Amino acid sequence: MHYLNVLAALTALCVTSTSATCLGSGAPWVSEDLARERLRNACYELDGTYDAGEVYSVCRDTQLQKYIFEVRNQNKNAVSLSYDVCVANLKRQIDNCSRGGYETFGGVRFKADPNDGDC
């Protein structure tokens, strides 16, 4: 049953409309490889169920900069987010936006933002 719920959530995220925005200012990714590594770790905290309107963010330090990863449920109902969906959607912001960005899938906004300094 849990497998079916995850599959349904993944399918819903894949078939609904998206809107992507790259951040136009701020720090660029100093190391995209390091950002992807920290992202994989952050998604262990970001996966799970989000109530309507709920937002959760995690910050990961490196010696070079900090990375802020955020998930926001913009739906009127709760949404379950799997680890794999978290990684795939936030990774796209690292791969496609030199200064980070955000994108909405199925009413869930995924944001990845590099910044100078520490968490």
N, C-alpha and C positions, 0 to 999 in steps of 0.2 A: 504494500500500500504506500509506504514512504517513497519507494522508487517511482510510483506513478505520480505522486504529488510533485516530486522534483522534475520529472519529465514534463508534466503539464506546465509548471512554472517556466522551465527553460523554453518550451515551445511558445508560450505566451510572450516571453521576452524577445524571441527571435522574429515573430511574425507581426508585431505591432510596430507602429511608426517610430522613427528615431529622430532626434535632433541633436546635432553635435556642435560644440563651440570650443575652439582653442582659445586659451587665455592670451591676450595680446600684449601683456606686460608682465613684469616679475622675473624671477630667476629662471633660467633654462635648466633642463636636466643636465647636471654635471656628468653623470654616468647613468645611461639608460639601463645597462646591465644590472647595476646596483639597485636602481629603482625597481626593476622587475623582481629582483630577489627579495627586497623589502615588501613589495606588494604581495608576493606569495605568502609571506609570514603574516601580513596584516589581514588578509582575507580569512585566516583562522578565527579572528575576532569579529570580522564583519559579516560572516555568514550567519544565517538564522532567520527568525521571523521578525518582521517589522510591522508594527501597528500603523494604522493610517496616520500620515504626517510625521512619523518617527524618523529621526536622523541620527546617524552614528558616525563618528570619525575617529580615526587613529592616526597617530603621528609616529614616524619612524626616523630615528637619527642615523646619520652616517658621519664619518669624519669630514665629509665634504659639504653636506647640507642636510636639511630635513625634508621629509616627504609627508604630505598630508593626504590621506585617502578617506573619502567620504561617500556614504550611501544614504539617500533620502527617499523614503516612500512617499510619493505624491498622490497616491491612490486614496480612495475613501474606504478601502478595505485593507486588511492585513495581507502581507506578501511574504512568502518564504523565499529566501535567497540561499542558493547552494554555494559551496566553495568555488566550484568550477565556473559558475556564472559570474561570481564576484571577480575572479582573476581575469576572465576573458574580457569583461566590460571595462575594468579599470586599466588593464594592460593596453587596450586600444588607445587610451589617452596618453600613455607614455610613447607608444609607437607612432602616433599620428600628430602629436602636438608638442612642439619643441619646448613650450613653457607650461605644459600641462593643459588640461581642459576638462570639460564635462559633457555628458551625453545622457539622454533619457531613453530608456527602453521600457515599454509596458508600464509607464508611470513611475518608474524607479530611476532616480538620477544618480549617476556614478561620476565622481569627481576625483581627479588626481592632480596635485599641485606641489611642485617643488618650491622650496623657500630657503633663503639663507638663514643661518643660525641654528639653534638647537630647539628641540621640543620643550 
